[in-house]
Amino acid sequence: MAMRTRTQRRRPELAAFLRTRRARVTPADVGMPPGLRRRTPGLRREEVAQLSGVGVTWYTWLEQGRPINASPQVLDAVARTLRLDPPEREHLYRLAEVPFQPDPEGLTRQISPAVQSIVDALDPMLAVVYNSRYDVLATNAAYRDLFLVPETARIGLPNVLWTLFTLPEGVCPLVRREKELPLMVATLRSSYGRHVGEPAWEEYIRGLSAASPWFAELWANGEVVPPGPRVKTFRHAAVGEMRMTSQSLSIDGMPECRIVVYSPEDEDARTKIALLRERRERLWPPAQGEEAEEVVRS
């Protein structure tokens, strides 16, 4: 009885959700002429059906909340037509009572200017945005001071795990790799459970396993840990070693992404971060226009 009640409540929610999403997509958004006698700026039901490759009657019944079945493929087509973002797409699946299928890529690969401005504002603390596969989506200048050195730049792949596992130990910025990298691999596995079988993830795991036998060995161990605060030691050729505390912050509207902030663990680390900043400003002083822009922003 309870299951039937939940289903009955979901149907009007699904109908209302589809109507509001349809209303915000204009014909111009999908390359269609506006047409005459259009009573709403959004798409018509028959236009959504046509663009999604489904029958008009079927889509109408879906939007009316009737008890019809929907496949993941059809829901994906409707989601693309209505330009649903990842959280909206998942919401559509839940309301339609279809097991949620993550996006084939499975991960956010870009950030908004607002998030970048937050990351920049955290300077002099080091800040970076990762997705759950440790792809680097954004950094601030303080982070680049420490990690963007010639050895990491030569790898050219914006992924932290790939960089740390393929750098020679002598130039790796992470001290005590034997302790830290197993924890990072176990954190990766805790995210992998949501993406098993997805081509992008499987290719990533295969590629990194081929590039690093040590990663392959750690991956085969099956250890799992969640992300959490850590105290890590890093090294830089210009200033030596420094102890930093990492803290992860979630980002609204960006599932499986986090801002990771590294703050100095002691006064020695704080002094060395300041030295790296002075070094950056000495070696790469901002252009006059950039200085003016910085003054305006502050």
N, C-alpha and C positions, 0 to 999 in steps of 0.2 A: 504493500500500500504506500509506504514511504517512497519507494523508488518511483512509483507511478506519479505521486505528487510532485517529486523533483522534476520529472520529465515534463509534466504539464506546466510547471513554472518556467522551465527553460525555453519553451516554445515561444511565448510572447516576448521574452527577453531577446531571443534570437531575431524575431521579426523586427523589434524596435531597433536593435543594433544594426541590422542590414539596412534599414531605411535611413538611419542617420548617416551611415558611411556612404550610401549611394547619393545622398543629398549634397555631400561636400565635393564630389568629383564632377567637374564640369565637362561638357562635350569637348571644349578646347584642350582639356588635360589629356584626353585620349585621341586627339586628332580628328574629332568629328565636328561638322558645322553645327552652329547653335540651333538652326531650324526656326520655324515660325510657331507662334502660339504655344510656346513653352511656358508652363505655369510655374516651373521650379528651375533654379539654376543648375540643379544636379542632373544626373542621368535618369532616364526612364528605365522601368523594369526590363522592357524588351531590349534596350540597348545593353544593359548589363548581361542579359542572357546571350545576346549575339556576340559580344566581346569575349564572353567566357566560354563560348562553344557549347552551351546547354540549351535545352528547350525553354521557350518562354513560359509555358504552363508550369513546368517543373520549378523554374526560379520563382515564379509568382507564388506557388504553393510554399516554397521554402521561406519566402519573405512573409507569408501569411501565418507561419508557424504551424503548418499542417504536419501530420505525422508521416513524413517521407524520409527515405534513407539517402544519405549523401556519402560519397566516397572521398578519401583524401585527395584524389586527383581533381575532382570537381570543386571541392572546397578551395584547393590551391588556385584553381583558375579564377574563381570568384574573388579570392583574396587579392590576386594580381590586378584584376579589373578595378577593384575598389581601392587599390593602393594601400592595403593594410600594412602597418609596420609589424615587426615580430610579436610584440605583446598583443596587438589586435588580432593577429592571425591565430595565436594560441587561444585567445578568448573565443574566436569564431569556432574553433574545434571543440572547445569545452561546451559551448551552448548547443552545438549540433550533435553532441554526445558521440563524437568520433575520436578514437585514440589520437593524441596529439603527435604529429610528425614534425620534428624540427626541420628548419630550412636545410636544403641539401648542403650548403656551405657550412651551416651550423653555427656561424660566429659573426659577430659584428666586426667589420674591418675598417670603419671610419668613425670619427667623432665630430661633434658639433663645435662651432667656434666658441660657444659658451663654456664647454668643458675644457677646451684648450686654454681659455683665459684663466680658468681656475687653476689649471696645472702651472701656467706661467706665474701666477700670483703667489704660489707657494715657495718660490725662490726667496731665500737661499736654501731652503730644504729641497732635497732632490725628489722629484716626482715624475712618475711614469704611469701611463694607462696601458694595462694588459687586458687581453681577453683570456679566456680559460685555457687557451693553447699557448700562452706566453708570447703571442704576437705583440709587438710594440706598436701601439696606436698613436701615442703622443708622448712627448717628453718636454721637460723644461731645460733651461740653459744649465742649471746646476747639475742635473742628471748627466747631460752631455759632457760637462767638464770631467766627470769621473769615468764614464763608460765609453764615450766616443773617442777612442784612441786608435792609432793606425792599424793595430792588429784586429780590432773588432770591425773597423770600417772596411777592411779588405774582404771580410766574409760576405758583406753586402746583403745578408738576409736579416730582415728586422724581426728576429725571433730570439728571445733570450736563451732558451734551452739549446737551440741549435748553435748559438755562439759559444756558450759555456762548454759544451761538449766537444766542440771541434777546435777550440783554441789550444795551443800548447800550454801546459801547466805553468811554465815559467812566466808567461805574459797574461795569463788569465786574471782579470781584476778581482775575482772571488777567491779569498784565502780559505783554506781548509775545504777544498772541493769534496773530499772524501766524506765529509759530514753533511754539507749543504745540498749537493746535487741529488743524493738519494731522497731527501725530503721534497725537493722540487718535482722529481719524477713521481713520487707518491701523491703529491698534490695534483699533478697532471692526470693521474689515473682516477682520482676522485671526480674529475670533470668528464673524463672519457666515458664513464658509464652512461651519460646522457646522449652520447654520439656514436655508440657502437654500430659499426656497419656503414657509417656515412663515408662516402668516398674521400672527401677532403681530409678527414681525420685519419682514415686508414692509410692513405698515401703519406701523410705526415709521419705517422709512427714507423711505417716501413722505411721511409727515406732516412730518418734520423737513426734508426737501428742499423742501417747499412753504413751510415757515415761514422757511427760511434759504437764499437762493440761493447763499451762500458754501458752506454745507454740501453742497448739490447739486453744486457745481463740484468740491469736494474729493472727494466720493464717486465722481464720474465718473472721477477720475484713476486709481483702482484701486490706490493705494499700500497696502502691507501691512507692518506691523511688530508684533512681539510686545510684551506689557507688559514694563516694565523700570523700574529706578530712574531718576529724573530730578531735576534741580535746577530748581525753578520759582520765579518771583517773584510774590508776591501783594500786593495793596494793600487797606487798610482805611481808611475815612475818618477814624477816630479816631487811628490810629498811623502811617499811611503804609505804605511798601513794606517787605517782608521776604522774604528768600530761604529756601526750604525744600527739603529733600531728601525725595522720596517713595520708599517701599519697599513692594512688594506681598508679602503673605503668604497662602498658600493655606489653605483651611479644610477639614478632614476632613469628609466626608459632604455637602459643598456644592460639587458640580462647577460650574465656571465662575463661582465667586464668590471674592472676595479681600478681605482687610483691607488697606487702603492707609493707611500711617502717614506723616505728615508731621512731620519733625523739623527743628529750627532749623539752618540752615547756618552761622550765626555768632552771636556774642554779641549783636549788634544785634537779630536776629530773636528770640532767646531773651528779651530784655528786653521786646520788644513783645508777645510772647505773654503774658508775665506781666502786662503792663499791660491787655491785653484781659480777662484773667481777673479782675483787680481791678475793672475797669469792670463786668463782669457781676455780680460779687458786690455792688457798690455799687448798681447799678440794679435788680437782681432778687435781693435777699437770700432765701435759702431760708426756708421756714416753719419754725416751731419743731420740728414733728414730723420734717421732712426733715433738720434739723440733727442730731437725735437718731439718726435712721436712719444718717446718714453716720458718726457716731461709732461706732456698733455695727459697721458694715461695715469700718471701719479698725481 
